């Protein structure tokens, strides 16, 4: 067993980007999988055909990161340089 302290949680919380979007209905999610970086698929009922990488039971798509405004990101990079 591993004990997780408040300090551990605070340290890891600082690693989470500010632009992560919450997954609506998290409590009902039974299965998540990904085939593409930055895109998660999830469903309320688990499926075990092809190890879950299938379209059975209508998986929904979740993109946890908000799209980045490329112009704003470029301005931020230029300010650093």
C-alpha positions, -999 to 999 in steps of 0.1 A, spaced: 0 0 0 12 35 -8 2 65 13 -4 97 -7 0 129 13 -15 163 8 19 175 -3 20 148 -30 -14 160 -43 -3 196 -43 29 187 -63 10 167 -89 -18 194 -91 8 219 -103 17 195 -132 -19 196 -146 -23 222 -174 -48 250 -168 -66 243 -201 -78 208 -193 -116 204 -198 -136 183 -174 -152 151 -188 -190 155 -184 -207 125 -167 -174 110 -153 -193 89 -128 -210 69 -155 -179 62 -176 -169 25 -176 -143 24 -204 -119 48 -220 -95 42 -248 -74 61 -273 -61 56 -308 -50 92 -314 -29 116 -292 -51 141 -275 -84 123 -283 -100 99 -258 -130 78 -265 -153 66 -237 -186 48 -231 -210 40 -203 -209 3 -210 -177 -17 -214 -170 -37 -245 -144 -65 -248 -144 -72 -285 -110 -61 -301 -99 -51 -266 -124 -22 -266 -110 -4 -296 -143 -7 -315 -174 13 -322 -198 -9 -302 -222 9 -279 -215 42 -295 -183 56 -278 -182 93 -273 -152 115 -281 -134 136 -255 -106 161 -261 -93 171 -227 -73 201 -239 -89 233 -252 -77 242 -287 -47 266 -285 -50 299 -303 -19 296 -325 -15 334 -329 -15 339 -291 9 310 -286 33 325 -312 31 359 -295 39 342 -261 69 325 -276 82 357 -292 79 375 -258 101 348 -242 127 351 -270 
